[in-house]
């Protein structure tokens, strides 16, 4: 039982005894005491004045006296500040906790709760390599899965690969037209990068072919368009020349964006890509053979990147295998009257009564849209696992999409609907601005990994010490990877997922900043102390030792902070945010560093090798071993390794 649970249990008993009132533990609000007051934990007293019929200070005083008199093993003192009862936890309680948990590498991990959760993340397209945006997605999904596991859930980690659609056909068509048979083997280019190069090539050709069409539109020459499109373009061009629009760059950009997109769709190469998509859906053998070949190149490339990142999955899903299931759901919806057809044979759902709009589910030519595929995948995943919750880790640009997905599943009566949860996160930018796939300005994940490992190598070599001089080249490279990848993961996870962020590689690897390297170094320093030959005998006897004396302030603070780990773990699940763990790990490392560095008159206050006596030495060894374990577990939940030496 945690100290907070113990306080709540004791407080419930106090309320019953003092006021003959039955409250639950959930009614007892317990917070960490503010630094300016004495104590470790604070009970909020105000709710109890309604039946104590006393002032908050008097109520707090009575409850405090009861706790101190009846739970001396837990509470050694208290003070009341207005409506807040600050409790001083008995030193013997902390010492007993420390002896019980200092070597427990599973401290904080909850038992199985019988609930099943699926976490879907990564979800790459097979027309380009993984990029910086995918990194935040992968790290967030992996970490949330680990946090859920630690909270007692059975977790299935899945990856839905977007392996079909017009974007895939773009790369296929460009390779067919311009590659002259190039392969990853013949070029030496990683498969996902090679395919991505042809996606960029396609977009450059589209841009080139669209320019004369755009010029004609701006001259009101609409020869390339049908009557419905012409009507829309007339309105756009007319609006473009209005004085109020000409004075607003954002409005000009929006109108020109619509004109450019309509013009792109009329280019020869785009029309060919659409025909290829129809051929793919019709099962054309040549198109399917090309699709299999190029996707195979991409999967080989993805596997290399995932391995570098330490990312894994329990189950792979492919949209090429689920979009037909989505079509089946659409047919069911039509039969039930939930969906309807328009004149062009396209299928829609009307969500206007729900405050939304009409949503396309099947194009007039019978081809699927993303929503169709997601409906089919949702059914398949639920059929496979019957999970209690299905978490989608997808950027906030798709907030509306997932709101609609859940609503459609509800209207279709799908059992998966109640468990749909969109873990939305903000986009990642670099200091020089946003990345764009079409323009080839995206930073590839592989390049970022190499850059971070090289930065870690440079930083390590700046501070290389005799401690690392005996490491082999392979061991050193593993250390550089641990530091470099840890820096990237920590930087991308330390921010609340809902916030957009700028990733600064240089800042992420600062040894003295809010970084993984700072936390990793604290862990390595503790391990160095525990390895010290002068501490060997004491370390060997720690399992038999319980401290019986008075704790100094930072001894108590570090034990108390470690004891909070199970609650931090629960908060990370509740908030669906690894940033809770990252902030805690950093705070723990900071507190250890203060503990390690504090001096009085030039003498270390919390020395281990020169401790006041053998009892203090063993106490502090227990404290730092517990701290190392908690740091290691916290970082593991973020997908980050911690080195033994650094």
N, C-alpha and C positions, 0 to 999 in steps of 0.2 A: 504494500500500500504506500502511495506517495505521501509526502509530508502534507500536501494540500488536501488530499483525501482524508488523512488523519485529522487535520484541523477541522474539516467539515463535519466529520463523524462526531468529534468532541463537541463542536458547537451545537449540533442538533441535540445532543444530550443535555447541554447547558440550558438551552431554550426550554426544553421539556421540564427540567428540574426547577428552574427559576420562575418560569411563567406558566407552566402547565399548558404549553402550546406545542402542537406537533407540526414541525416543519421538515422539509426534505433537504438532503444535501445540496440539491440544485438551488435551493433558496438561499444558501450561504455563499455570498460573493467574497472570494479570497483573491487578493492581488499581492504582487511583490511590493514590499514597503519602499517608499521613496527614500533615496539616499540620505536626505537631510534628517531623517528620523531614525531612532534606534529600533532594531527589529529586522526580521526577514520577511514576514508575511503580515498582511493587514486584512482584517474582517471589516466589511462595511456594515455599520450598526444601524443606520437610519431605518431600514425596513422593520426592525423589531420594536421601535418605539410605540407602534400602534397598540401593542399589547403589554409593553412594559409600563406605559403611561408615565414615563420618565423622560428627562432630557437625554439627547444622544450621548453626552459625556457620562451621565450617571449609568445609563444602560451599558455602555462600553466598559465602565469600571466594574460593574457586577459580573458581566460575562467574563472579563479578564481574570477577576479573582477566582471565579469558579474553575476556569481552565487551569490556572496555575496551581490551585489546591488539589484538583482531582485528576490532572494529567501531567504530573511533574516529570514523567519520562519524556514528555513532548515539549511542554512549555516551561521555561525557567523564569520568565519575566514578561512584562507588558507595559504599555503606556497608551494613553488615550489622547487623541488630537481631534477635537470636535466630534464628528460622528465616525471616527476611524479608530479601530482597536488594533494597535501594532503589537505583534507577538514576537518574543525572543525565543528562538528554538533552543532547547537544551543541547549543550555540547555533546552529551553522551548519545543523543539521538543521531547527530551527525557522525560521530565516531562509529556507531553501530552500523549505520548505513554504509559508511566507507569500507568497513571490514567485510561487509556482505557483498559489495558490488565492485570493489576496485579492480578485480581481475575478470569480471563477467563481461565478455565481449558481446553478449546478447542483451545487455541492460537496455531497457526501454522498448524492446521488441514485443509486440502484443501477440497473444495466442490467436489461433484461427477463429474467426467469428462466423464462419459458415456462409459468408456472402461472396459473390463472384462479380468481378468487374473486368471489363475489356477496355484497354487503352489503345486507341488507334493513333499512330503518329508516323511521321516521315512523309508518307504519301507522295512520292516523287512522280514526275512525269518522265516517260521514257524517251523524251526528245531533247534532253539536256542533262548535264551532270548536276549533282547536288551543289547548292550554293550557300552563301552565308545565311540567308533566310531559313533554309532547311536546317542549319545547325541549331538555331534557337529552338525550332520545332522538335528536332531529334533529342536534344538535351532535355527539353521540358518534358516530353513524353516519357523518356526513359526514367527521369527522376521521379515524376509523379507515380509511375508504375512501382518503383522501388519504395516510395513513401507509403503507398497503399499496401504493399506486401508487409511492410514493417508494422502497419496498423491492423494486421490480421486478415486482410482480404486475400482471396485467391485471385490472382491477376493473370489475364491473358494479354500479352503484348502483340499487337497486330500491325501490319503494314498493308495499306490498300494502294496498289500500284496503278497509277493512271496510264495504262498501256494502250489505250485506244482513243480515237477521236481525231478531230481536225488538226490539232497541234502535232500529233504523231505523224499524220499524213504529210504535214509540211516538211519534216525532216526526211521522210522517205522519198518524197518527190524530188527534193533538192539533191539528195544523194543520187537518185536515179538519173537526173539530168546533168549533174556537174562533177560527180566523183570519179568517173572513169574507172570504176571497180576498186577504188581504195578501200582497204580494210585496216583494222587496228594492227594486224600483223605486218602488212606491207608498209604502213606509215610510221609504226612505232608509237602511235597515239592511243592513249587509253580509250576504250570503247565508248564510254559515255561522253567523253570529250569530243570524239570524232563525230558522233551523231549530233551533239550540240552545235558543232561548227556548221553543220548543214542546216540546222534550224535558223541560225543567224544568217546564213547565205540565202535561205528562202525569204526571210524578212527584208533583206537588202534588195532582192529582185522585186518583191511586192512594192517596196517604196519607190523603186525606179519606174515600174510600170504604172503606178498610181499617179505619179506627178502630172502627166498630160491629161488624165481624167479630171484631176482636181482643177487644173487650169481651165478646162472646158466648163466645168461646173461654175466656177467663179465668173465666167463669161456668159453664163446662163445657156450653155450648150449642154443639154441633157440627153444626148443621143444614146448613151450607154445604159439608160435606166428605164424601168417600166412606169406606167402611169402613177401608181401609188407612190413609188419612190420619187418621181418627179415632183409630185405635190409637196412632199416633205422637203425636198431640196429647194424648191421655190421659196418656202417659208424661211429656211435657214439662210439663204443668200440675201433675201430681203431684210431679215433681221440683222445680218452682218453689217449692212450699210446704214443702219440707224445711228444717229449721233450719240445716243446714250450708250450704245454698244461699243462704238469706236473709242469712247472715252474710258472703257473698262477692259483691261487686258484679260482678266479672268473670263469675262463673257465672250470675248473674241476667241480665246483658247478653247472654250467649251464648244462653240459653234464650229470652229475649224476642226476640232476633234471628231465631231459627228460627220462632217463632210469627208474628212480623210478616211474614216472607217467605212463609210458607204462606198467610197471610191476604191478602197483596197479590195472590197468584196467583188468588184467588177473587173479586177485584173485577170489576165489570162491564166497566170500561175495559180491564183487563188481558186478560180473555177476548176482547174485541173485537180487541185487538192480536194475539193468537195466531191468531185467525181470519184477520186480514189477512195474517199471515205465510204461512199455508197457501194463501191466495188468490194471494199473490205467487209461491210455488213452483209453483202450478198454472198460472201464466201469465195470470191475470185481467187483461184489457186496461186496465180503469179503474185498478186498483191499480198496474200497471206504468207507466201514464202519469203518475200522481201521483209515483211513485218516481223516474222519470226527471227530472221537473220539479224536485223538491226537491233531488235529488243534483246537478243542474246548478247550482243556486244555491250549493251548498256548494263545488263544485269551483272556481267562479269566486272564491269567498272564499279558499280554500286557496292558489290561485295567487298572489294578492296577498301573502299572508303569507309564502309560500316565497320570493318575489322579495325581499321586505324582508330576510329572514334570510340570503339568499345561499345557499340550499339548492337542490340540483337532483338529478335522477334520470335514469338512462339508460333505464329501463323501468318502466312502471306495470302492476301486476297488480290485478285486481278480484275479490273473493271471489264476486261474482255470476257470474263466468265460470269459477271453479275448483271450486265446491262440487259440481257434477255429476261432475267428474273424481274427486272424493273418493268419491262414491257408487259409481263404477265400481270403484275400488280396494276398497271394502267388498264388492262382489259377488265380486271376485276372491278376497278373503280368505275369504269363505264357501265358495266352490268348493274352495279349497285346504284347508279345515278349520282355518285359523288363527283364524277368527272364529266366533261362534255366535249363535243367536237365542234370545231368551227368550219366554215365553208371550205377552207383549204385543206381539210382533213386533219389538221393539227389537233392535239388533245390538250385540254386545259383544266385547271381547277379554279373555282371562284372563291377567293378568300376575303372578298370585300366586307362581308358581314363580320369578319374577325379583325377588321381594321387594317387589312393588308390589301393586296391587289390580285388580279388574275395571274396565274403562274402556268407557263408552258411546261408540259410534261413529255410531249412527243411532237416532233416536227411534222409538217404536212407530208414530207417525203418518207416518213416512217423512221427516220433516224432518231437516236436518243439524245437527250441533253443530260447535263450533270445530275440534275435532280432525279431523272429516271434511274440512272446508275446507282445513286445513293439509296433510293428506295429499295432496289433489288438487293444491294449489299446489306442493308439493315435487316432485311428478312433472312438472308442467308446466315449472317452472323448469329442472329438469335436462334435460328434452327440448330446451328452447330453447338452453341454453348448455353443457351437459356440464362444469360447473365442478368444480374440485378441492375447493373448500370453499364451503359456503353458510352465511354468518353471519347470525344473527337478532339484531337489537338490540332486546331486549324486557326490561321491568322484571323484577326478581327474584321478583315475585309469580307469575310463570309458569315458575319453575325446574322444577317437577314436570311441567308440560305438555310442555316440550321434551325432558325425559328420556324421557317416554312416547312422544312423537312419533318420536324416533330409534329407540326400541326396536321400535315397530310397523313402521316402514319396514324395519328389519332383518328382522323376521319375515315381512314380505311380499316380501322379496327385492328391494327397490327399490335401484337403483344409487346413488341420492343419499344413502343412509343413512350411509355412513362419513364423508362430508364435513359433516354437520350440526354446527354449533357455535352454542351459545346464548351471546351476549355479554350477560350479565346485569348489570343496574345497579340501584342503590338508588333509592328514590323521593325526590322533592324536596318539601320542605315550606317554607312561609314562616315567619317568626318567630312568627306568631300561630297556627300549627298546620297540620294537614293539610286539603287541599281535598277537596270532595265534589261530584261531578257532579250527583247526584240532587237535592241541596239548592241548587244554583246558586251554590256558594261557590268554584268554580274560578276562578283568575285567568287570563283569556284571554291568549294569546300577543300578540295585537295591542295590548292594553292595556299589557302589560309592555314591549313594544317602545317604545311612545310614552312611557312613564314613564322608561325608560332614556335615550332620546334627549333628553328634557327635562332630566333630571339632568345629562347631559353638557353641554348648553347652559348650564345654570346654573353648573356648575363652571368651564367655559371662560371665561364672562363675569366670574367672580370674579378670574381671573388673566389677563385679556386684555392683550396687549402690542402694541407697535408692529409686531411680526412678523406679526400677523394682521390689522392694520388695513386692509390693501389687498385682503382677500378679499371676494368678492361674497357676497350672501345665499345663493346656491346653493352656493357653495364652503364657506361656514360650516356650512350644514345638512349637507353631506356629511361635514364634519369631526365634527359632533355625532353623526351616525349611526355613523361609524367608531369613535368613542370609546364611545358608549353600547352598541352591539351588541357591540363587542369586550369591554367590561366584563362583559356578561352571559355571553358564550360562555366567556371565560377562567375566570370564577368557577365555572361549571358543569362545566368540563373539568379544572380544576386538582386536583380530588379524584378519587381512585381510583374507577372506575365502580362497583365492588362496594359502596362505602360509601353509606349514606343520607346526605342532607345537607340543610342549611337554607340557602336562598338569601336573602341579605340585600342588597337593591338598593343601600342606602347604602354598605355596606362594599365592595361590588364595584367602586365607581368612585373609591375613595380613591387619589389620585395617589402617596401615599407607602406604600401597602400592597402586599400580594402580589396585584397586579392587572394587568390588561391595560394600564391607563393608565400604570402605572410602566414597563412594557416599551416601550410605544409612545413614551413621552417620551424614553427613552434613544435609540431609533432616530431620532426627530426631531432630537434634539440632535446626533447624529453627522452627519446630513444637513446640518445648519446649518454644522457645522465644515467639511465637504467643499465647501460652497457659498461659504465665506468667500473674498472676492477675494484675500486674502493667501496663500491656499493653492493658487490656480489653477495656477500654473506647476509646482509640485511634484506636484500630482495628475496633471497631464498626462504627467509623466515616470515615473510609478510602474511602468509595464509594463517598463521597462528596468532597474529597480533591484533589487538584492539586497543586503541589509545584511550587512556583514562584521565587525561589532564584537561587543562583549559586551552581552547583554540584561540590562536591569534586572529585578528580581523581578516587577513587575506586567506588564511587557511580555511576559515569558515566560509568566506565568500566563494572560493573556488569549489569547495565541496557542494555548497548550495546551488551553484550554477550548474554543476554536473547533474545534480539531482533533478533539475528542471527538464532534462532531456525528454522523458516520456511525454510531458505536457507540450513541449515544442513540436514533437512528432505528431501529436494529435492536432495541434493548431495548423501545421503544414497541410494535413489532410483536409481539415475543415475549410481552409482558405484556398485549397488547391494551388499552393504556391511554394515551390522549392526555395524562394527567396527567404522564407521563414527559417529554413535550415541554414542557408548561407550566412544570414545575419547572425544566427546563434553561434555557428562555428567560428566566425570572426571574433565575436565577443569573447568566446571561450579562449581563443588564442591570445587575444589582447590581455585578458585577465591573467593567464599563465605568465605572459611576458612581464606584466607588472609584478607578479608574485616573485618571479625569478630575478628581477632587476632591483627590487626595493632595497634601499640601504638606510642605515642610521649611523651617522658619524663615520661614513665610509665602509661600514661593515654590512654585508648582506643580511637582511632581517630573516630571510627564509632559506638560509643556506642548508644544503643537504650534506655535502661532504664535510662541512664544519658546523654541523648542527649542535645545539646546546647540549644535547644528550642523545643516547641511542633511541629513546622513545620518539623524540622529535624527528629523528632521521627516518625512522620507519613510517611514521605518520606522513611525512612529506613524500616519501617514495610511493606510498599508497595513493596519495592525492594526485601525483603527477601520472601514475600509471592509469588511474581512472580517467584522467583528462586526456591522455593519449588515446585510450580506447574510444572515448566519446567523440573526439575529433575525427578519428579514423572512420567511425560509423557514420557520422554526419556527412563527411566528404564522400563516403561510399554511396550514400543516398543521392548524392549529386552526380554520381558516375565518375568521381575523381579519386585517383590513387594518391596515397601519401607515402613519401619515401622514408626509409629508415635512416638515410644519410643525405645530407644536402649541403 
